[in-house]
């Protein structure tokens, strides 16, 4: 996975809350944290993401909910737990806005699904 490509979808002042409740403020912080993950614990992993709900809250804003499954990781960050053996499942919610004709992510909350 490519942290530069991942982060370019976020606005310069975006906020990202990860599965541990840690906050990254701004596109640069989001890029840097994901570069660490993609080159470390998640190196060689595969992320499958499916949009489960799209709710427009006007012509220039929407909430996008996604179900995600991460597999093939080397390790999980301290505090994270597998949802099932070899799989980390999360629910990611993005708030997106259309700015100067382009959709951009302005806020994201990623929530780990607990093992059953």
Secondary structure, DSSP 8 states (H G I E B T S, - for coil): --HHHHHTTEEEEEEEE-TTS-EEESHHHHHHHHHHHHHTTTTT-EEEEEEEEEEESSTTEEEEEEEEEEES-S---TT---SBTTEEEEEEEEEEEEETTEEEEEEEEEEE----
